[in-house]
Amino acid sequence: MKKQLLTLLALTCATLAHAQSPANKPSQEKLQSNAEAFSEKSGSLLQKQFEDVGSIKSCKIQVATFTDLINGQKTLAVRLEKPYSNSVSSDSKIALLDPDEIDALLKSLKIMQEKVFVTNPAQGTYTEVNYTSRGGFKAGCYYDKKAWTTFMKLEKYDGNSYVWFESADTQKLIDLILLAKDKLK
């Protein structure tokens, strides 16, 4: 009987140890755009240039150009930056959108503008609509308390990276993203 208990205890411990292994834990991996991966590539001498396009609320929109000066490879992205500070520190919240993500973002914003903002979900029904990029950037809106609230979240796991604006400001965001898209060519 004692031997069976020890065997059972050993199996339980092994099962618990396996369940806690890094491979089985949920991860908060850093999602990356292609431009972020390129800009963090080791073994390169990287030049970074940021051309201002405009801003909406506290968020600056730029075109980022990353050039590897060793091999001449270049990549472009739309860069969104929001300054953030608290009593301890200050930094910027940044998102990079790859050129192949821009059309989906623009289409999503247009659908929100033309089809979502004109609806009124049933009273008491919280409704959320959002676009998410491969790097974790979100642009969306939610309906609560009889009104649509519009937002961008620059970094997936950072609640301080939200940019809030009125649904009426969506056209300004679309216009700025279109300007940036034209500069990506």
Buried (B, 14 or more C-beta within 10 A) or exposed (E): EEEEEEEEEEEEEEEEEEEEEEEEEEEEEEBBBBBBBBBEEEEBEBEEEEEEBBBBEBBBBBBBBBBBEEEEEEBBBBBBBBEBEEEEEEEEBBBBBBBEBBEEBBEBBEEBBEEBBEEEBEEEEEBEBBBBBBBBBBBBBBBEEEEBBBBBBBBBEEEEBBBEBEBEEBEBBBEBBEBBBEEBE
